[in-house]
Amino acid sequence: MKLDRIVPIVTTTRMQQTRAFYLQQLGFELSYDHEHYLGVRAGPKGSPELGFMLPDAEAPKVCDGEGITLAFAVADADRECARLRQAGVEIVQQPTDQPWGARSFVVADPNGVSIYISHVIPAAVEFAAAVR
């Protein structure tokens, strides 16, 4: 299968809180804005995108945030962490150097979805061979 794009979609009843968090706190742009579906993207058209929808017949269960993590790669995780902390976002995990080659921290969106925000650092020897 050849895909043109992948858009993860979270089913939620917290549309207003989700909209505010991704637009105001994380700085995403609107790609689709309807009472049933919210699309946000990390920059201009063609940038990575996320979707949020109200429960319906196709997706009746609301996401409780368990078992899903979104990974966002940034230029400087420490700077983003400081900016988000200043904006009042709760930091779930403080910035940490990871042996697999990331400096990362974690926040949670209004739906409980973990957001792992990181930048690349040198990987420990035991992880270097896994990088492709």
HELIX and SHEET records of a PDB file:
HELIX    1   1 MET A   15  ALA A   20  1                                   6    
HELIX    2   2 PHE A   21  GLN A   25  3                                   5    
HELIX    3   3 ALA A   77  GLN A   86  1                                  10    
HELIX    4   4 VAL A  125  ALA A  128  1                                   4    
SHEET    1   A 4 ILE A   9  THR A  11  0                                        
SHEET    2   A 4 GLU A  49  MET A  53  1                                        
SHEET    3   A 4 TYR A  37  ARG A  41 -1                                        
SHEET    4   A 4 GLU A  29  ASP A  33 -1                                        
SHEET    1   B 4 THR A  69  ALA A  73  0                                        
SHEET    2   B 4 SER A 114  VAL A 120  1                                        
SHEET    3   B 4 ALA A 102  ALA A 108 -1                                        
SHEET    4   B 4 ILE A  91  GLN A  98 -1                                        
END                                                                             
